[in-house]
């Protein structure tokens, strides 16, 4: 199985790692950095999905980018964020297979 961009994959893996790590107690700075990383990775992934004409993935990544927007943060309870963080981490890992895989021409 070949992949398009190793940098995109590494960025998604790093963001997923931050999200899995968010289940532990950290300082506020960790969560601020998490928002910047996840928002940036998701926005870039949305751009790449749009370039590849993968409309569903564009919308999904855009929603994640807006949810983790560090400029206008969404305030939710810690339990809610734990659920969202885990779900988005899984989403990013799954997206590596479906959006970053290079499909050979027929």
PyMOL commands that place a pseudoatom at each C-alpha (Angstrom):
pseudoatom trace, name=CA, resn=UNK, resi=1, chain=A, elem=C, hetatm=0, pos=[0.000, 0.000, 0.000]
pseudoatom trace, name=CA, resn=UNK, resi=2, chain=A, elem=C, hetatm=0, pos=[1.469, 3.348, -1.064]
pseudoatom trace, name=CA, resn=UNK, resi=3, chain=A, elem=C, hetatm=0, pos=[0.677, 6.699, 0.475]
pseudoatom trace, name=CA, resn=UNK, resi=4, chain=A, elem=C, hetatm=0, pos=[0.572, 10.164, -1.091]
pseudoatom trace, name=CA, resn=UNK, resi=5, chain=A, elem=C, hetatm=0, pos=[2.242, 12.391, 1.490]
pseudoatom trace, name=CA, resn=UNK, resi=6, chain=A, elem=C, hetatm=0, pos=[4.245, 11.150, 4.476]
pseudoatom trace, name=CA, resn=UNK, resi=7, chain=A, elem=C, hetatm=0, pos=[4.131, 14.642, 6.023]
pseudoatom trace, name=CA, resn=UNK, resi=8, chain=A, elem=C, hetatm=0, pos=[0.333, 14.635, 6.036]
pseudoatom trace, name=CA, resn=UNK, resi=9, chain=A, elem=C, hetatm=0, pos=[0.289, 11.222, 7.667]
pseudoatom trace, name=CA, resn=UNK, resi=10, chain=A, elem=C, hetatm=0, pos=[2.785, 12.248, 10.347]
pseudoatom trace, name=CA, resn=UNK, resi=11, chain=A, elem=C, hetatm=0, pos=[0.767, 15.399, 11.080]
pseudoatom trace, name=CA, resn=UNK, resi=12, chain=A, elem=C, hetatm=0, pos=[-2.421, 13.367, 11.525]
pseudoatom trace, name=CA, resn=UNK, resi=13, chain=A, elem=C, hetatm=0, pos=[-0.632, 10.859, 13.750]
pseudoatom trace, name=CA, resn=UNK, resi=14, chain=A, elem=C, hetatm=0, pos=[0.787, 13.657, 15.917]
pseudoatom trace, name=CA, resn=UNK, resi=15, chain=A, elem=C, hetatm=0, pos=[-2.651, 15.277, 16.213]
pseudoatom trace, name=CA, resn=UNK, resi=16, chain=A, elem=C, hetatm=0, pos=[-4.203, 11.903, 17.099]
pseudoatom trace, name=CA, resn=UNK, resi=17, chain=A, elem=C, hetatm=0, pos=[-1.491, 11.407, 19.740]
pseudoatom trace, name=CA, resn=UNK, resi=18, chain=A, elem=C, hetatm=0, pos=[-2.291, 14.798, 21.262]
pseudoatom trace, name=CA, resn=UNK, resi=19, chain=A, elem=C, hetatm=0, pos=[-5.977, 13.884, 21.321]
pseudoatom trace, name=CA, resn=UNK, resi=20, chain=A, elem=C, hetatm=0, pos=[-5.383, 10.519, 22.985]
pseudoatom trace, name=CA, resn=UNK, resi=21, chain=A, elem=C, hetatm=0, pos=[-3.101, 12.254, 25.489]
pseudoatom trace, name=CA, resn=UNK, resi=22, chain=A, elem=C, hetatm=0, pos=[-5.823, 14.751, 26.346]
pseudoatom trace, name=CA, resn=UNK, resi=23, chain=A, elem=C, hetatm=0, pos=[-7.563, 12.150, 28.504]
pseudoatom trace, name=CA, resn=UNK, resi=24, chain=A, elem=C, hetatm=0, pos=[-4.990, 12.779, 31.248]
pseudoatom trace, name=CA, resn=UNK, resi=25, chain=A, elem=C, hetatm=0, pos=[-4.832, 15.942, 33.352]
pseudoatom trace, name=CA, resn=UNK, resi=26, chain=A, elem=C, hetatm=0, pos=[-2.660, 18.640, 31.818]
pseudoatom trace, name=CA, resn=UNK, resi=27, chain=A, elem=C, hetatm=0, pos=[-2.105, 22.350, 32.158]
pseudoatom trace, name=CA, resn=UNK, resi=28, chain=A, elem=C, hetatm=0, pos=[-4.247, 24.743, 30.142]
pseudoatom trace, name=CA, resn=UNK, resi=29, chain=A, elem=C, hetatm=0, pos=[-1.292, 25.268, 27.781]
pseudoatom trace, name=CA, resn=UNK, resi=30, chain=A, elem=C, hetatm=0, pos=[-1.503, 21.645, 26.607]
pseudoatom trace, name=CA, resn=UNK, resi=31, chain=A, elem=C, hetatm=0, pos=[-5.119, 22.068, 25.570]
pseudoatom trace, name=CA, resn=UNK, resi=32, chain=A, elem=C, hetatm=0, pos=[-4.334, 25.358, 23.830]
pseudoatom trace, name=CA, resn=UNK, resi=33, chain=A, elem=C, hetatm=0, pos=[-1.547, 23.683, 21.864]
pseudoatom trace, name=CA, resn=UNK, resi=34, chain=A, elem=C, hetatm=0, pos=[-3.878, 20.750, 21.142]
pseudoatom trace, name=CA, resn=UNK, resi=35, chain=A, elem=C, hetatm=0, pos=[-6.428, 23.162, 19.633]
pseudoatom trace, name=CA, resn=UNK, resi=36, chain=A, elem=C, hetatm=0, pos=[-3.796, 24.775, 17.385]
pseudoatom trace, name=CA, resn=UNK, resi=37, chain=A, elem=C, hetatm=0, pos=[-2.422, 21.422, 16.226]
pseudoatom trace, name=CA, resn=UNK, resi=38, chain=A, elem=C, hetatm=0, pos=[-5.767, 19.718, 15.589]
pseudoatom trace, name=CA, resn=UNK, resi=39, chain=A, elem=C, hetatm=0, pos=[-7.289, 22.792, 13.936]
pseudoatom trace, name=CA, resn=UNK, resi=40, chain=A, elem=C, hetatm=0, pos=[-4.265, 23.272, 11.674]
pseudoatom trace, name=CA, resn=UNK, resi=41, chain=A, elem=C, hetatm=0, pos=[-4.011, 19.620, 10.701]
pseudoatom trace, name=CA, resn=UNK, resi=42, chain=A, elem=C, hetatm=0, pos=[-7.750, 19.411, 10.045]
pseudoatom trace, name=CA, resn=UNK, resi=43, chain=A, elem=C, hetatm=0, pos=[-7.814, 22.606, 7.984]
pseudoatom trace, name=CA, resn=UNK, resi=44, chain=A, elem=C, hetatm=0, pos=[-4.893, 21.383, 5.884]
pseudoatom trace, name=CA, resn=UNK, resi=45, chain=A, elem=C, hetatm=0, pos=[-6.523, 17.964, 5.486]
pseudoatom trace, name=CA, resn=UNK, resi=46, chain=A, elem=C, hetatm=0, pos=[-9.743, 19.686, 4.357]
pseudoatom trace, name=CA, resn=UNK, resi=47, chain=A, elem=C, hetatm=0, pos=[-7.744, 21.615, 1.757]
pseudoatom trace, name=CA, resn=UNK, resi=48, chain=A, elem=C, hetatm=0, pos=[-6.094, 18.418, 0.510]
pseudoatom trace, name=CA, resn=UNK, resi=49, chain=A, elem=C, hetatm=0, pos=[-9.437, 16.597, 0.405]
pseudoatom trace, name=CA, resn=UNK, resi=50, chain=A, elem=C, hetatm=0, pos=[-10.951, 19.478, -1.580]
pseudoatom trace, name=CA, resn=UNK, resi=51, chain=A, elem=C, hetatm=0, pos=[-8.039, 19.287, -3.994]
pseudoatom trace, name=CA, resn=UNK, resi=52, chain=A, elem=C, hetatm=0, pos=[-8.751, 15.553, -4.420]
pseudoatom trace, name=CA, resn=UNK, resi=53, chain=A, elem=C, hetatm=0, pos=[-12.510, 16.251, -4.812]
pseudoatom trace, name=CA, resn=UNK, resi=54, chain=A, elem=C, hetatm=0, pos=[-13.442, 14.234, -1.715]
pseudoatom trace, name=CA, resn=UNK, resi=55, chain=A, elem=C, hetatm=0, pos=[-16.412, 16.361, -0.659]
pseudoatom trace, name=CA, resn=UNK, resi=56, chain=A, elem=C, hetatm=0, pos=[-17.496, 14.293, 2.342]
pseudoatom trace, name=CA, resn=UNK, resi=57, chain=A, elem=C, hetatm=0, pos=[-14.027, 14.393, 3.824]
pseudoatom trace, name=CA, resn=UNK, resi=58, chain=A, elem=C, hetatm=0, pos=[-13.812, 18.148, 3.227]
pseudoatom trace, name=CA, resn=UNK, resi=59, chain=A, elem=C, hetatm=0, pos=[-16.920, 18.720, 5.334]
pseudoatom trace, name=CA, resn=UNK, resi=60, chain=A, elem=C, hetatm=0, pos=[-15.780, 16.342, 8.067]
pseudoatom trace, name=CA, resn=UNK, resi=61, chain=A, elem=C, hetatm=0, pos=[-12.336, 17.949, 8.364]
pseudoatom trace, name=CA, resn=UNK, resi=62, chain=A, elem=C, hetatm=0, pos=[-13.854, 21.450, 8.252]
pseudoatom trace, name=CA, resn=UNK, resi=63, chain=A, elem=C, hetatm=0, pos=[-16.185, 20.610, 11.138]
pseudoatom trace, name=CA, resn=UNK, resi=64, chain=A, elem=C, hetatm=0, pos=[-13.261, 19.280, 13.178]
pseudoatom trace, name=CA, resn=UNK, resi=65, chain=A, elem=C, hetatm=0, pos=[-11.226, 22.418, 12.384]
pseudoatom trace, name=CA, resn=UNK, resi=66, chain=A, elem=C, hetatm=0, pos=[-14.107, 24.654, 13.518]
pseudoatom trace, name=CA, resn=UNK, resi=67, chain=A, elem=C, hetatm=0, pos=[-14.673, 22.606, 16.665]
pseudoatom trace, name=CA, resn=UNK, resi=68, chain=A, elem=C, hetatm=0, pos=[-11.012, 22.898, 17.686]
pseudoatom trace, name=CA, resn=UNK, resi=69, chain=A, elem=C, hetatm=0, pos=[-10.667, 26.519, 16.538]
pseudoatom trace, name=CA, resn=UNK, resi=70, chain=A, elem=C, hetatm=0, pos=[-8.286, 28.222, 19.007]
pseudoatom trace, name=CA, resn=UNK, resi=71, chain=A, elem=C, hetatm=0, pos=[-9.339, 31.780, 18.109]
pseudoatom trace, name=CA, resn=UNK, resi=72, chain=A, elem=C, hetatm=0, pos=[-13.033, 31.362, 18.948]
pseudoatom trace, name=CA, resn=UNK, resi=73, chain=A, elem=C, hetatm=0, pos=[-12.993, 28.311, 21.244]
pseudoatom trace, name=CA, resn=UNK, resi=74, chain=A, elem=C, hetatm=0, pos=[-15.968, 26.048, 21.823]
pseudoatom trace, name=CA, resn=UNK, resi=75, chain=A, elem=C, hetatm=0, pos=[-16.543, 25.616, 25.564]
pseudoatom trace, name=CA, resn=UNK, resi=76, chain=A, elem=C, hetatm=0, pos=[-17.833, 22.203, 26.601]
pseudoatom trace, name=CA, resn=UNK, resi=77, chain=A, elem=C, hetatm=0, pos=[-17.637, 20.093, 29.744]
pseudoatom trace, name=CA, resn=UNK, resi=78, chain=A, elem=C, hetatm=0, pos=[-14.568, 17.941, 30.329]
pseudoatom trace, name=CA, resn=UNK, resi=79, chain=A, elem=C, hetatm=0, pos=[-16.530, 14.696, 29.889]
pseudoatom trace, name=CA, resn=UNK, resi=80, chain=A, elem=C, hetatm=0, pos=[-17.887, 15.899, 26.564]
pseudoatom trace, name=CA, resn=UNK, resi=81, chain=A, elem=C, hetatm=0, pos=[-14.417, 16.860, 25.364]
pseudoatom trace, name=CA, resn=UNK, resi=82, chain=A, elem=C, hetatm=0, pos=[-13.067, 13.439, 26.383]
pseudoatom trace, name=CA, resn=UNK, resi=83, chain=A, elem=C, hetatm=0, pos=[-15.621, 11.773, 24.134]
pseudoatom trace, name=CA, resn=UNK, resi=84, chain=A, elem=C, hetatm=0, pos=[-14.956, 14.208, 21.261]
pseudoatom trace, name=CA, resn=UNK, resi=85, chain=A, elem=C, hetatm=0, pos=[-11.162, 13.913, 21.614]
pseudoatom trace, name=CA, resn=UNK, resi=86, chain=A, elem=C, hetatm=0, pos=[-11.307, 10.127, 21.385]
pseudoatom trace, name=CA, resn=UNK, resi=87, chain=A, elem=C, hetatm=0, pos=[-13.694, 10.208, 18.425]
pseudoatom trace, name=CA, resn=UNK, resi=88, chain=A, elem=C, hetatm=0, pos=[-11.651, 12.754, 16.493]
pseudoatom trace, name=CA, resn=UNK, resi=89, chain=A, elem=C, hetatm=0, pos=[-8.435, 10.814, 17.158]
pseudoatom trace, name=CA, resn=UNK, resi=90, chain=A, elem=C, hetatm=0, pos=[-10.026, 7.691, 15.672]
pseudoatom trace, name=CA, resn=UNK, resi=91, chain=A, elem=C, hetatm=0, pos=[-11.382, 9.801, 12.787]
pseudoatom trace, name=CA, resn=UNK, resi=92, chain=A, elem=C, hetatm=0, pos=[-7.873, 11.112, 12.004]
pseudoatom trace, name=CA, resn=UNK, resi=93, chain=A, elem=C, hetatm=0, pos=[-6.405, 7.602, 12.065]
pseudoatom trace, name=CA, resn=UNK, resi=94, chain=A, elem=C, hetatm=0, pos=[-9.131, 6.269, 9.765]
pseudoatom trace, name=CA, resn=UNK, resi=95, chain=A, elem=C, hetatm=0, pos=[-8.682, 9.238, 7.429]
pseudoatom trace, name=CA, resn=UNK, resi=96, chain=A, elem=C, hetatm=0, pos=[-5.072, 8.222, 6.816]
pseudoatom trace, name=CA, resn=UNK, resi=97, chain=A, elem=C, hetatm=0, pos=[-6.308, 5.040, 5.146]
pseudoatom trace, name=CA, resn=UNK, resi=98, chain=A, elem=C, hetatm=0, pos=[-9.059, 6.660, 3.097]
pseudoatom trace, name=CA, resn=UNK, resi=99, chain=A, elem=C, hetatm=0, pos=[-7.576, 10.036, 2.118]
pseudoatom trace, name=CA, resn=UNK, resi=100, chain=A, elem=C, hetatm=0, pos=[-3.807, 9.515, 2.093]
pseudoatom trace, name=CA, resn=UNK, resi=101, chain=A, elem=C, hetatm=0, pos=[-3.658, 6.174, 0.333]
pseudoatom trace, name=CA, resn=UNK, resi=102, chain=A, elem=C, hetatm=0, pos=[-2.471, 6.334, -3.239]
pseudoatom trace, name=CA, resn=UNK, resi=103, chain=A, elem=C, hetatm=0, pos=[-4.759, 4.316, -5.477]
pseudoatom trace, name=CA, resn=UNK, resi=104, chain=A, elem=C, hetatm=0, pos=[-2.971, 2.877, -8.520]
pseudoatom trace, name=CA, resn=UNK, resi=105, chain=A, elem=C, hetatm=0, pos=[-4.440, 3.830, -11.915]
pseudoatom trace, name=CA, resn=UNK, resi=106, chain=A, elem=C, hetatm=0, pos=[-6.478, 1.113, -13.641]
for i in range(1, 106): cmd.bond("trace and resi %d" % i, "trace and resi %d" % (i + 1))
show_as sticks, trace
zoom trace
